[in-house]
């Protein structure tokens, strides 16, 4: 029974990574940037693009989750794809961003930065969900 649970986790992780890679592609991230943001190797990114199986650590699953939830928040807040997929590349002059884009901060690779960007993007939807 343990092997089935691990396999299910692996399948779920692989599917989640595939979706996160698709979102990052729409955000116009390179393979290297995706790997940095998600804390995985470029080989794992390429495997995810081909819908292959991958194993992810807790840290990597958290990173994938932040990307999926940011995307969900942006889809809730914005009606048009230009904003849903372009928001992360727009300069932001609010505190924490200080003129950087959300993407600039995510691509630095820090889990803390990714969380802080997620928290602020998620906050955009307020009580809309």
N, C-alpha and C positions, 0 to 999 in steps of 0.2 A: 504494500500500500504506500510506503514511503516513496518509492520510485515514481509512482503515478503522480503524487503531489509535486515532486520536484519537476517532473516533465510538464505538468500544468503550469507551474510557475515559469518554467523556461519558455513555454509557448506564449504565455501572457506577456512576459518580459520582451520577447521577440516582437510580438505584435505592437506593443507600446512603443518600443524603440523605432519600429518602422514608421508609425504614425508621427512620432516626434521628428524623425528625419524628413518626412514629407513637409511638415510645418516649417522646419528650418530651411528647406529648399525654397519654399514660397517666400521666406524672409530673405532669400538670396544669399544664404550662407554657403561658403565653400565646404568641401569635405573636411578640411583641416579645422575650420571654425566649428563645424558641427561636433567634431571629435573633442575639441577643447571645451565647448559648452557642456557637452554631455559626459565628459570625463571618460571617454572610451577611446579605443584605437581607431585609426582610419580603416583598418580591416573590418572592425565591427560595424562601422558606418556602411561600408560597401556591402557587407553581408546583410545588413538591415534593408538596404536598397533592393537587394535581390530576394527579400523576404526569407532569408535564411535564419536558422536558429542561433541565438546568442544567449550567453549567461551574463547577468548584470548583478553588481554588488548593491547593497542598500543605498550607498551614496549615488550610484548611477541611476537607480530607480527613482530616487528623490529628484534628481536633475530632470529625468524624463517627465516626471509628474509635474514639475514646475512649468515646463514647456507646454504640456497638454492643457494645464489649467490656465496659463496665460492666454493660449489660443481661445479657450472657451470664454474667458472674460472678454477678449476683444470681439468675439462674435456676438456676445450679448450687448456690448456697448455700441458697436458700429454695424450699420446695415450694408455698407458697400465694401467689396473686397479690397479696394485701394487702401482703405483705412485699416481693415482687419490685418492685411499683410504688410502694409507700409508703416504702421505706427511705430514699430520697434526701430526703424531707421530714421525717425524724425528727431531732431534736436529737442531736448527738454531742458528748460531753465528752472525747473522746480528744485527745491532742496534735494540733495543726494545726487541728482543728475548733473547739476551745475553746467549745463550746456552740452553735455555728452548725450548720445543716443542710448536708449535702453540696450540696443545691440552692442554698442561699444563696451558697455559695462559687463554684459554677459560673456563676451568673447575673451575677456581677461582670464576666464577659467575658474574664478573663485566661486565656490558653492555659496559663500556669504553674499557675494554680489548678485548671483542668480536668484537667491531667495529675496533679497531686497528689491530687485526689479519685479519679481513675481508679486510681492506684497503690494507694490504700488500699482501695477497693472490690474491686479485683482481688485484693488480698492476703487478703481474706476467704475465698476459696476454697482458699487454701493449696495442698495437693497433691491437691485433689479433681478436677482435670482432668488 
